[in-house]
Amino acid sequence: MIKNPYLNAFMALGYIALIILVISQTSSIAANTPDTLLAPVTMLSLFVLSAAIMGILFVYEPLRLFLENQKQQALSFLIKTVGTFACFVVILGALLFYTSVLK
């Protein structure tokens, strides 16, 4: 398992970008299909998969450290991971705001 909080945060961002890329590339194909239960089941399954992946990236290592009685390291790892991801979100939000103001 990856023991680098910064890499974990970057991998979470990469996973999200990959999902968005796939959805944006396949949305035109899905627009021409009839409404069935397949789309909602697929989206809910993707949500559950994403929650599991994010749980691994954000919680696994801090929980492992905590259970090994390394509480300070566990908290530090969690804060670094979430903090790095929060920085990515702020940067993306600023880029979104900046590009929307320029239009």
C-alpha positions in Angstrom: 0.0 0.0 0.0 1.2 3.5 -0.7 2.7 5.3 2.3 2.9 8.8 0.8 0.0 11.1 1.7 0.8 13.5 -1.1 0.7 10.7 -3.7 -2.5 9.4 -2.2 -4.1 12.8 -2.7 -2.8 13.1 -6.2 -4.1 9.6 -7.0 -7.5 10.6 -5.7 -7.5 13.6 -8.0 -6.3 11.4 -10.9 -9.1 8.9 -10.3 -11.7 11.7 -10.3 -10.2 13.1 -13.5 -10.3 9.7 -15.2 -13.9 9.1 -14.2 -14.9 12.6 -15.6 -13.0 11.9 -18.8 -14.7 8.6 -19.3 -18.1 10.0 -18.6 -17.6 13.0 -20.9 -16.4 10.8 -23.7 -19.3 8.4 -23.4 -22.1 10.8 -22.7 -22.9 11.3 -26.4 -23.2 7.6 -26.8 -25.5 7.3 -23.8 -27.7 10.1 -25.0 -29.0 8.0 -27.9 -29.9 5.0 -25.7 -33.4 4.3 -24.3 -34.0 4.8 -20.6 -33.5 1.6 -18.7 -32.5 0.7 -15.2 -29.0 0.1 -16.5 -27.9 3.8 -16.2 -29.0 4.4 -12.6 -27.5 1.0 -11.5 -24.3 1.8 -13.2 -24.1 5.3 -11.7 -24.8 3.9 -8.2 -22.3 1.2 -8.7 -19.7 3.8 -9.7 -20.5 5.8 -6.6 -20.0 2.8 -4.4 -16.7 1.9 -6.2 -15.5 5.5 -5.8 -16.3 5.5 -2.1 -14.3 2.3 -1.7 -11.4 3.7 -3.6 -11.4 7.0 -1.8 -11.7 5.1 1.5 -8.5 3.2 0.6 -6.7 6.3 -0.5 -7.7 8.5 2.5 -8.4 6.1 5.4 -6.5 2.9 5.1 -3.0 4.0 6.0 -4.1 6.3 8.9 -6.3 3.6 10.3 -3.5 1.0 10.0 -1.1 3.4 11.9 -3.8 4.1 14.5 -4.4 0.5 15.1 -0.6 0.0 15.5 -0.8 2.6 18.2 1.0 5.2 16.1 -1.7 7.8 16.7 0.5 10.9 16.0 1.7 9.5 12.7 -1.9 8.4 11.8 -3.2 11.9 12.4 -0.3 13.5 10.5 -0.8 11.2 7.5 -4.6 11.9 7.4 -4.1 15.7 7.7 -1.4 15.7 5.0 -3.6 13.7 2.6 -6.8 15.7 3.2 -4.9 19.0 3.2 -3.1 18.2 0.0 -6.4 17.2 -1.6 -8.1 20.4 -0.3 -5.3 22.4 -1.9 -6.1 20.7 -5.2 -9.8 21.5 -4.8 -9.0 25.2 -4.0 -6.7 25.4 -7.1 -9.3 23.8 -9.3 -12.0 26.1 -7.9 -9.8 29.1 -8.6 -9.2 27.9 -12.1 -12.9 27.4 -12.6 -13.7 30.9 -11.3 -10.9 32.5 -13.3 -12.0 30.8 -16.6 -15.7 31.7 -16.0 -14.8 35.3 -15.3 -12.8 35.5 -18.6 -15.8 34.5 -20.7 
